[in-house]
């Protein structure tokens, strides 16, 4: 299944995408949140869709899509997880996964605007393959890790490089700004992807291709990442782990290229759809 949420920011309803058509399933009476995943929501949703085949309301064309799940308890990110990306940034290949956190308040819909933060000069892009956790995971083994995955999602891990690298402390400073986590257009359940080790990801800015990678080049695999992260924190249903970005980020060019107001970012991944974000300047709200 492909799960969507649609409508006004903060008031989204739930839906599903079937054969590229979006349908309203809000009559199920739930949201795609921790409780939903924890209490067998995917199975109930599948049954509901089957029982109402041919009767589900169609979501009007042009309706805003929100993130395909409610705000999770955490967004965990893995840094420098593609050899080519580590090389372009001049970083050493990590011996273990690098973990940092992305603020959940950064979460927005797949086609929402990206706001360049106040005092930012170095806002950058990163297309990533995201993992959505389906059940509580603590100290899970690599062999059983995929049993804890509900599905996968396209993620633009927008990053402010000065905040991240030049301001001291952890990377989190440059990762959690408002609008810095566009996700979607949908969450694909695990059975939608035949081989998670062979998923192409790409990203364009103003129509020019900058990133074109594949999960086959991950340094640490999806099962390894889920198992590894669960050794350090309990993963809750609905949590997201973003697995890193391939080469082609703005920081990696000489001179670096950073996002400017008016830029348009388009990104996509096999089985996970396409998203598009217009970049705007911060204004005092």
C-alpha positions in Angstrom: 0.0 0.0 0.0 0.9 3.6 -0.4 -0.2 5.8 2.5 -0.8 9.5 2.1 -2.1 12.4 4.2 -3.7 15.4 2.6 -5.2 18.8 3.4 -4.2 21.9 5.4 -1.0 21.7 7.4 -1.6 20.3 10.9 -5.2 19.2 10.0 -4.4 16.5 7.4 -6.7 13.6 6.7 -5.5 10.1 5.8 -5.6 8.5 2.4 -4.1 5.9 0.2 -2.8 6.0 -3.3 -3.9 3.3 -5.7 -2.8 3.3 -9.4 -1.7 6.9 -9.0 -5.1 8.0 -7.7 -5.4 9.4 -4.2 -8.3 8.2 -2.1 -9.8 9.5 1.2 -9.8 6.8 3.9 -10.5 9.2 6.8 -13.6 7.2 7.6 -11.3 4.7 9.3 -11.2 7.3 12.1 -7.4 7.2 12.8 -4.2 9.0 11.9 -1.0 7.4 10.7 0.7 7.8 14.0 2.5 5.7 16.7 -0.7 4.1 17.9 -1.8 3.3 14.4 1.4 1.4 13.5 1.6 -0.2 17.0 -1.9 -1.5 17.0 -2.1 -3.3 13.7 -3.2 -0.3 11.7 -1.8 -1.4 8.4 -3.7 -4.6 8.5 -6.9 -2.7 9.4 -6.3 -0.2 6.7 -5.8 -2.9 4.1 -9.0 -4.6 5.1 -10.9 -1.3 5.0 -9.7 -0.5 1.5 -10.6 -4.0 0.3 -14.1 -3.7 1.9 -14.7 -0.3 0.3 -13.2 -1.0 -3.1 -14.9 1.2 -5.7 -16.6 3.4 -3.0 -13.6 5.4 -1.6 -13.9 9.2 -2.2 -11.3 10.5 -4.6 -9.1 13.3 -3.2 -9.5 16.3 -5.5 -6.6 17.0 -7.9 -4.4 19.7 -6.6 -5.1 19.0 -2.9 -2.0 19.6 -0.8 -0.2 16.5 0.4 1.2 16.5 3.9 3.9 14.2 5.3 2.5 10.7 4.9 2.5 10.1 8.7 1.9 12.2 11.8 4.9 13.8 13.5 7.0 10.9 14.8 8.7 10.7 18.2 12.0 11.1 16.4 13.8 11.4 13.1 17.1 9.7 13.2 19.7 10.3 10.5 22.8 8.4 9.3 25.6 10.6 8.1 28.2 9.8 5.5 26.6 6.5 4.5 27.7 6.6 0.8 31.4 6.4 -0.1 31.1 8.9 -2.9 29.4 11.5 -0.6 32.1 11.0 2.1 34.8 11.5 -0.5 33.2 14.7 -1.9 33.1 16.3 1.6 36.6 15.2 2.4 35.5 13.0 5.3 36.9 9.7 6.3 34.8 6.6 5.6 33.1 5.9 9.0 33.8 2.6 10.8 30.4 2.7 12.4 27.2 4.5 11.4 27.2 8.2 12.3 24.0 9.1 14.1 22.5 12.5 14.4 18.9 13.7 15.1 16.7 15.9 13.0 14.0 17.9 14.8 10.5 16.6 14.2 9.3 20.2 13.8 11.2 20.2 10.5 8.7 17.8 9.0 6.6 19.1 6.2 4.8 17.8 3.1 6.6 16.7 -0.1 5.7 19.8 -2.1 5.8 22.4 0.7 8.1 25.3 0.5 11.6 25.1 2.0 12.5 28.2 4.0 16.1 29.4 4.1 16.7 30.1 7.8 17.4 33.5 9.2 21.0 34.4 8.7 21.7 31.4 6.5 24.1 31.5 3.6 24.7 27.8 3.1 21.4 25.9 2.8 22.0 22.6 0.9 20.0 19.6 -0.4 20.2 15.8 0.3 18.0 13.2 -1.3 17.6 10.2 1.1 15.9 6.8 1.4 13.9 6.8 4.7 12.9 3.9 6.8 9.6 4.0 8.8 9.5 1.8 11.9 6.5 -0.4 12.4 6.9 -1.7 15.9 8.9 -1.0 19.0 12.5 -1.9 18.5 15.2 -2.2 21.1 18.4 -4.3 20.8 17.1 -6.0 17.7 19.5 -8.2 15.6 20.4 -7.5 12.0 18.7 -10.7 11.0 15.3 -9.7 12.5 15.6 -5.9 11.7 13.4 -5.8 8.7 10.5 -7.4 10.8 10.4 -4.0 12.5 10.0 -1.9 9.4 6.6 -0.7 8.3 7.7 0.9 5.1 9.9 3.5 3.3 9.7 7.2 2.4 11.4 9.8 0.2 13.2 12.4 2.2 15.0 15.7 1.4 17.4 16.1 4.3 17.8 19.8 3.9 20.9 21.0 5.7 22.5 24.4 6.6 26.2 23.7 6.3 27.5 26.7 8.3 25.2 25.8 11.2 26.1 22.1 10.9 29.9 22.4 10.5 31.1 25.8 11.5 29.1 26.7 14.6 30.6 24.1 17.0 28.8 21.1 18.7 26.8 18.5 16.8 25.4 18.4 13.3 21.9 18.8 14.6 22.1 22.6 14.5 22.1 22.6 10.7 19.5 19.8 10.3 16.5 20.7 12.3 15.4 24.1 11.0 11.7 24.5 10.1 10.8 22.9 6.7 14.1 21.0 6.6 12.4 17.6 6.3 10.1 17.3 3.4 8.8 13.7 3.2 6.6 11.9 0.8 4.6 12.0 -1.4 3.6 8.7 0.2 4.9 6.0 2.5 5.3 2.7 0.6 4.7 -0.3 2.8 7.6 -2.7 2.9 6.1 -5.1 0.4 6.0 -2.4 -2.3 9.8 -2.5 -2.8 11.2 -5.7 -4.3 14.8 -5.0 -3.4 15.7 -2.3 -0.9 19.4 -2.8 -1.9 18.7 -1.5 -5.4 16.7 1.7 -5.3 17.7 4.6 -7.5 17.6 8.1 -5.9 18.0 11.4 -7.7 17.7 15.1 -7.1 17.6 18.2 -9.5 17.9 21.9 -8.7 16.3 24.2 -11.3 16.1 21.2 -13.7 19.8 20.3 -13.5 20.6 16.8 -12.1 23.0 17.0 -9.1 22.4 13.7 -7.4 22.0 10.3 -9.0 22.7 7.4 -6.7 21.5 4.0 -5.6 21.0 2.2 -2.3 23.3 -0.5 -3.6 26.1 1.9 -2.6 25.2 2.3 1.0 28.1 1.7 3.3 25.7 0.4 6.0 22.7 -1.6 4.9 19.1 -0.9 6.0 19.0 -4.0 8.3 22.4 -3.0 9.8 21.2 0.6 10.4 17.9 -0.5 12.1 19.8 -2.9 14.3 22.6 -0.5 15.1 20.4 2.4 16.0 18.2 0.2 18.2 21.3 -0.5 20.4 21.4 3.1 21.5 17.7 4.1 21.7 14.3 2.5 21.6 12.7 3.0 18.2 9.0 3.6 18.4 6.3 2.9 15.7 6.2 5.7 13.2 9.8 6.8 13.9 11.9 7.6 10.8 15.5 6.7 10.1 17.0 8.5 7.1 19.8 6.5 5.6 22.2 9.1 4.2 22.7 10.8 0.8 24.8 10.0 -2.3 27.3 12.4 -3.9 26.2 15.6 -5.5 25.3 17.9 -2.6 26.1 21.6 -2.9 28.8 21.4 -0.3 30.8 19.0 -2.5 31.3 21.4 -5.4 34.3 23.8 -5.8 33.1 26.4 -5.2 30.1 25.1 -3.2 26.6 25.7 -4.6 23.9 26.6 -2.1 20.1 27.1 -2.4 18.8 30.6 -3.2 15.3 32.0 -3.0 13.4 31.1 -6.1 15.2 27.8 -6.6 13.2 24.7 -7.3 14.3 21.3 -5.9 12.9 18.1 -7.4 13.8 14.7 -6.1 12.6 11.1 -6.4 13.3 7.5 -5.8 12.2 4.2 -7.3 9.0 3.0 -5.7 8.8 6.2 -3.5 7.6 8.8 -6.0 8.7 12.4 -6.6 8.5 15.6 -4.6 9.1 19.2 -5.4 10.0 22.1 -3.2 10.2 25.8 -4.0 12.9 27.6 -1.9 11.9 30.9 -0.3 13.7 33.4 2.0 12.9 33.6 5.7 10.6 36.4 6.7 9.7 37.4 10.2 6.4 35.7 11.0 
